[in-house]
């Protein structure tokens, strides 16, 4: 597709798990040729994280399918010198190298930035690790929960009477992956202007810390250590989730002004709450938030969730359903948004996966289903390195391609 902004850009992608694959999926859908370099000797854990239709296999993970769209897969046993040489030759024909191995692994394979600039002086290389490339903890192995904890996020997450909490799922990985796209684009722009490549050292924990500015500024400016406040907010009340009729049905409500609170009270059938001195003003509602939430919850329980959401939105109030995954997929607005796309796959067939969460008026992303392990090895080695089928067969026999 000629209108794709990153057509002509090639990425040698050594990334695995979530963050780097998330970033390169977006770049691939927007035109970049992403070559995923992996191996069955040390497979991506996500390839076996779940099994499509209950069957687990290297090519059957629904999670892998969702994250690793729009790329090609080349299998190389990087423990062998010949595979390392092939990887360097691919880098020589690439614009970007991405990786998120434990610090030191790329150097162990002869693929450090210092080595790669010898074969491609203007290469852009990005390493994403939990705590960066240097410092006393740089070589620590980390996952989302440990990254959240080191970044300070767990300390401010949860309820006041609970211990530190993570925010669930693997949010840091995907937030960081989104940031990686921005940083790579900045490096590409710099190279376009100057002809210079560069090395990007990204600490996932540091990036997470930058996404909790209120707590950091509260400490730096007021010397106050913020703690968890649950679903509450220091400038809104009520602000949280409340039960509705039915089994485990909830609604999220956020009220910013006295006028909005009066409208909420009217919809809930208790307009007197808006004139009650205990709740009439925001300052009083914040001081009496415990009893306020009990009052709101006692009324929301009497409503069907979706009907109450509709009533509140009619009054321009911020309210929404607390969806489970199945409910989200069935929501007509979400279905019509185009976020979910159906892509084919060589082993499990057509499946729905998330696309880029934006609609362009002048760009049509070029989505491709995630690759099977080594699906494009022959194609890449022939196309980029000019290898013959005999040479590729020899590499397989020698366990270089595996």
LINPE-V232378 format. One record per residue. PHI is phi as a letter, one per 30 degrees, with the letter a starting at -180 (none if undefined). PSI is psi in whole degrees, 0 to 359 (999 if undefined). Layout:
PHI:PSI + PHI:PSI
This chain:
none:119 + d:343 + c:8 + d:130 + d:337 + c:19 + d:134 + j:349 + c:130 + c:138 + b:122 + d:106 + c:109 + c:9 + d:157 + b:182 + i:245 + b:309 + d:302 + d:314 + e:324 + d:316 + d:312 + d:338 + d:316 + d:317 + d:322 + d:319 + d:337 + c:19 + j:342 + d:147 + d:101 + c:120 + c:107 + d:116 + c:115 + b:179 + a:144 + d:346 + d:328 + b:72 + d:154 + e:128 + e:329 + d:337 + d:338 + c:15 + d:322 + b:168 + b:128 + d:132 + h:29 + i:1 + c:121 + d:139 + a:166 + d:336 + c:18 + b:3 + d:120 + d:326 + d:315 + d:316 + e:321 + d:328 + c:327 + c:44 + d:163 + h:54 + a:168 + c:153 + c:126 + b:126 + c:127 + b:135 + d:90 + d:355 + d:347 + c:139 + e:325 + d:322 + d:321 + d:320 + d:320 + d:318 + d:318 + d:323 + d:325 + d:320 + d:322 + d:340 + c:18 + c:169 + c:330 + b:143 + b:132 + b:142 + a:152 + b:44 + d:169 + e:142 + e:131 + j:340 + d:317 + d:321 + d:323 + e:329 + c:8 + i:28 + b:26 + d:165 + e:320 + e:325 + d:322 + d:329 + d:343 + d:328 + c:341 + b:89 + e:330 + c:22 + d:145 + c:124 + b:133 + b:126 + c:125 + c:114 + b:162 + e:318 + b:24 + i:179 + d:344 + b:176 + j:168 + d:338 + c:13 + e:324 + d:9 + d:139 + d:137 + b:151 + b:181 + e:310 + e:319 + d:326 + d:316 + e:317 + d:313 + d:326 + d:346 + j:356 + d:321 + d:330 + d:331 + c:9 + c:137 + j:194 + c:157 + e:329 + c:12 + c:169 + d:180 + e:143 + b:147 + d:167 + c:6 + j:152 + i:208 + b:43 + e:316 + e:320 + e:315 + d:326 + d:318 + d:319 + e:321 + d:318 + d:324 + e:322 + e:314 + d:315 + d:320 + d:322 + d:322 + d:318 + d:322 + d:318 + d:318 + d:319 + d:322 + d:324 + d:328 + c:343 + i:4 + c:133 + d:184 + a:170 + c:131 + c:117 + c:105 + c:122 + c:118 + d:319 + d:318 + d:322 + d:320 + d:320 + d:323 + d:344 + c:15 + b:59 + d:329 + d:314 + d:319 + d:315 + d:326 + e:321 + d:313 + d:322 + d:323 + c:0 + h:30 + c:129 + d:109 + d:146 + b:181 + d:141 + b:19 + i:225 + d:2 + d:168 + b:148 + d:352 + b:10 + b:146 + a:128 + d:155 + a:102 + l:197 + c:142 + b:147 + d:148 + b:178 + d:147 + j:178 + d:112 + h:48 + c:133 + b:156 + b:141 + c:132 + b:135 + b:118 + c:121 + c:342 + b:167 + d:323 + d:317 + d:322 + d:322 + d:320 + d:320 + d:312 + d:323 + d:315 + d:323 + d:356 + i:15 + b:66 + d:339 + d:338 + d:327 + d:342 + c:355 + d:124 + e:337 + d:334 + b:358 + d:321 + c:152 + e:318 + d:321 + d:322 + d:321 + d:324 + d:332 + c:37 + d:328 + d:309 + d:326 + e:314 + d:325 + d:319 + d:315 + d:315 + d:323 + d:332 + c:320 + d:334 + d:339 + d:358 + c:147 + d:135 + e:307 + d:327 + d:322 + d:320 + e:314 + d:317 + d:318 + d:322 + d:329 + d:334 + c:14 + i:34 + c:148 + d:108 + a:147 + a:158 + d:148 + c:103 + c:142 + d:166 + e:314 + d:322 + d:321 + d:315 + d:327 + d:349 + d:126 + d:325 + d:319 + d:318 + d:323 + d:350 + d:339 + i:7 + d:323 + c:135 + b:152 + c:121 + b:146 + d:157 + b:143 + d:334 + c:321 + c:1 + i:199 + d:132 + b:153 + d:136 + b:161 + d:142 + c:197 + d:130 + d:49 + a:149 + c:125 + c:141 + d:342 + b:9 + b:134 + c:105 + e:147 + c:86 + d:142 + b:144 + d:154 + d:150 + d:150 + d:158 + e:118 + i:18 + e:328 + c:18 + e:308 + d:316 + d:312 + d:315 + d:327 + d:313 + d:314 + d:323 + c:357 + i:26 + d:148 + d:165 + d:327 + d:318 + d:320 + d:320 + d:320 + d:320 + d:326 + d:317 + d:329 + d:5 + i:31 + d:320 + c:109 + a:999
